[in-house]
Amino acid sequence: MLFKSLEFKNSAGQKIKIIDIPVMDKNNPYFFMMEVRLESFILSLDKNPQEKSCYSFRDYLKPKMRWPDYKELFSIQAFKNNA
């Protein structure tokens, strides 16, 4: 699975970086859920300035999602012959 990162400045001018955002197709059943969760995560970081400047979206999702869904979403596929 591919991951992307997002970098922005919040309303207080603090530079925020969010890493481990999964890239998925619009036909994926988790697409809408990830979009809504990411949006709420960004809004919560924008409204409440924190001391940290780098956050992991994967760590944010861990307590928010059911474990089987989380495991399926972030499962790492083993490739044959390291290809």
C-alpha distance (Angstrom), angle and dihedral (degrees) to the residues before:
residue distance angle dihedral
M1 . . .
L2 3.76 . .
F3 3.78 121.9 .
K4 3.76 131.0 -160.7
S5 3.77 134.1 -164.4
L6 3.78 131.7 -139.4
E7 3.79 127.2 -150.9
F8 3.82 125.5 -170.7
K9 3.80 143.6 142.0
N10 3.79 118.5 -107.6
S11 3.80 125.2 -139.2
A12 3.83 90.9 -86.4
G13 3.82 90.6 55.7
Q14 3.80 94.6 -108.5
K15 3.82 115.4 144.2
I16 3.83 110.0 -122.4
K17 3.81 126.7 -169.0
I18 3.81 123.6 -167.0
I19 3.80 116.5 -165.6
D20 3.83 135.3 -175.8
I21 3.81 96.6 43.5
P22 3.83 107.5 160.2
V23 3.80 117.5 -126.9
M24 3.78 111.4 -140.2
D25 3.76 141.2 165.9
K26 3.81 120.1 -100.8
N27 3.80 88.7 -116.9
N28 3.79 91.7 60.1
P29 3.84 111.7 110.9
Y30 3.83 90.3 -132.1
F31 3.81 95.8 51.0
F32 3.80 97.2 94.6
M33 3.81 93.4 42.8
M34 3.82 91.9 51.1
E35 3.78 91.7 47.2
V36 3.81 92.8 52.1
R37 3.83 93.6 43.2
L38 3.81 91.8 49.1
E39 3.78 91.5 49.4
S40 3.82 92.3 50.2
F41 3.82 90.7 46.3
I42 3.81 91.6 52.2
L43 3.81 91.8 47.5
S44 3.81 91.7 49.9
L45 3.82 90.8 51.0
D46 3.79 91.4 46.5
K47 3.80 94.5 51.3
N48 3.82 97.2 42.0
P49 3.81 112.1 45.5
Q50 3.80 111.1 -150.6
E51 3.79 135.8 -168.7
K52 3.80 93.2 -114.6
S53 3.78 119.4 81.7
C54 3.83 100.6 -169.9
Y55 3.80 123.9 58.3
S56 3.79 133.2 179.4
F57 3.80 115.9 -133.3
R58 3.81 88.3 -160.3
D59 3.83 91.0 58.9
Y60 3.81 90.1 46.7
L61 3.83 91.5 53.8
K62 3.80 96.1 47.9
P63 3.85 96.7 82.1
K64 3.83 93.5 31.2
M65 3.82 99.4 58.1
R66 3.77 134.1 58.4
W67 3.79 109.0 -97.9
P68 3.86 97.1 -119.9
D69 3.82 90.2 52.0
Y70 3.80 92.2 46.5
K71 3.79 91.5 48.3
E72 3.81 92.1 49.0
L73 3.79 92.7 47.0
F74 3.80 95.8 50.3
S75 3.79 99.2 33.6
I76 3.77 111.7 137.9
Q77 3.77 114.0 -136.0
A78 3.79 117.0 -138.1
F79 3.77 110.8 -133.6
K80 3.77 121.8 -145.9
N81 3.83 113.1 -110.4
N82 3.83 91.1 -1.7
A83 3.80 91.1 -73.3
